[in-house]
Amino acid sequence: MMNSSPSPTASGSGCTTTSSDESPPLDRPPLLVLRSLSDAWSLALSAKFTIIPPSSPLSTSTHAVLVSGAVNRVNSTLLDQYPSLRCVVTTSAGVNHIDLEECRRRGVLVANVGETYSKDVADYAVGLLIDAFRRITMSDRYLRNGFWVTRGDYPLGSKLGGKRVGIVGLGSIGSAIAKRLEAFGCKISYLSRKPKPTANYKYVPNIIDLATESDVLVVSCSLTKETHHIINKQVLQALGKEGIIINIGRGAHIDEPELVRSLVQGEIKGVGLDVFENEPNVPKEMFEMENVVLTPHQAVFTPEALSDVIQICIANFEAFFAGKPLLTPVIYS
Amino acid sequence: MESLGVLLTYPQFPYLEQELLRRGCHLLRLYDSPKNDQFTFLHANASSIRAVIGDTHVGADAAMIDVLPDLEIVASFSVGLDKVDLVKCKERGIRVTNTPDVLTDDVADLAIGLAIAVLRKIPAADRFVRSSAWKKGGYPLTTKFSGKKVGILGLGRIGLAIAKQAEAFNCPISYNSRSEKPHPNYKYYPTPLDLASNCEVLVVSCALTNETRLIVNRAIIDALGPQGVLINIGRGPHVDEAELVSALVEGRLGGAGLDVFENEPNVPEEFFWLDNVVMTPHVGSDTVETSKAMADLVIANLEAHVMGRPLLTPVL
């Protein structure tokens, strides 16, 4: 947890939150931190930077800030509050909490964590997909209930090879998912704002066509106004009774009540969901369903990813303070 | 295949029965008789039975073969032949076929699915959500799958398919096999113990033979260690199940993904309390598509036999 009250700068390593009047040491430039820090974060950051809490008078003269996707909004209000900021690093891949246009206007550089989370999220998406097709969680539950003995063999699942996968959003995560699923013999199509010339997959320009042509949809785009409820009633209908949806994006990508209704009516075959509209609340109807896999927004949470995220954020700050280009800058488009 | 007498040893995919009946086969269902009456049933019908379709549950053992003097062919609805007495079949000149290749991908898919499910604790996370525990707090971290060193015991068709899929996750591949194979990208280890000592996820994908029975023993399990994961899509008897149970309960092994067990459908109860164990009820090739392909292959082999043509996938 972050220290909330300033304490004297230690002469060696260790806690380096400054007291009101001391300037940070030159070899440990000041870093405004607006999110709570785990021990791992505190330790790693303190070794390279002087952590400035928002309560410190030095906060308004600090040039770099660490924010979290979950709790901080980087907008005019914040940028007015800390007018010396020139570099924002977010610990997320998503940047929908950052007013990029406002940052650009003020000459504030922004970095996210780039592809750091992508492999773990892609692994999880593929894990959920295999689970949905081959009913791993369901049959594990069947076994644990003793039903293999009392009720016999579990019903047949569905083969992955040859299945048509529609990936919604072919960014770093979507590409990693596609690369993995190709190895299972899946046929990949995708929807993106624009076709990707380097992608060897079929581009489909709208979501209804993608749903119509797919056996499974994987949602892996960022959450924006355009992609809010991108999976809606029409898409579910186009996907059809044999269709499966895997969501490792954001709960708000899917019209959740409509999804629940479709599942209850048997209008789609099944889902694997890591995200929900109102976490940690999950529609109760899903708890009774055999054909859904529900996970608590876990896809990024491996110790390896968390450690890598700390490293990439630090590397971005170091680059900024050295006057070098950021490693994982967010490109304003 | 008109009036070919076919013994089904275990309830099969309905499509298989329908197709056999459509071709005019005379079907005899061993499983319709209670276990202690089955020999009576076999004796009574012996002169009708020219073909046996067995599977991973019930095959064709010596006792059964001895009672069927007119048996010509055993067409197994499986690729594994550990339930067929091949020595006896060879003595009697009985043909034997299995169902290789058509199920390779399904089994490999399940192996990878189990590995991700164990490492990322997907079924456990699902239980967590369904118990409403998420409202009280988050789920603990789970370890990354991509990049884990995958060791494959048995680099046959299924082992190779697993290797190819794991490569898409940037997993370095190593293996042990009876002999080294021409795959320069995959590191060969001369013994199972060497393999287990040098990988993080060990996948059992070899045939069950006298040599490979209990191939995963205490030494292998210890070599895998508290961070290691065992995936078994081979046969239950490949693994010393009692040792596996105690290793998992005591935390000496990191986790296990198991599709097969020593005494199916019975499963060690201790596994029910473990979040680092994922179990599936021998569903390696159990998809609608593959079951149909396996059934087609069984029928094609029987047809070829009846017509005096070369069998498609003979083992004997």
Interface residues (C-beta under 8 A of the other chain):
Chain A: K119 D120 A122 D123 Y124 V126 G127 L128 I130 D131 F133 R134 R135 I136 T137 S139 D140 R141 Y142 L143 R144 W148 V149 G152 D153 Y154 L156 G157 S158 K159 L160 G161 G162 K179 R180 E182 A183 F184 G185 E279 P280 N281 V282 F287 V293 L294 T295 P296 H297 Q298 F301 T302 P303 E304 A305 L306
Chain B: F13 D105 D106 D109 L110 I112 G113 L114 I116 A117 R120 I122 P123 A125 D126 R127 F128 V129 R130 W134 K135 G138 Y139 L141 T142 T143 K144 F145 S146 G147 K164 Q165 E167 A168 F169 N170 E264 P265 N266 V267 F271 F272 V278 M279 T280 P281 H282 V283 D286 T287 V288 E289 T290 S291
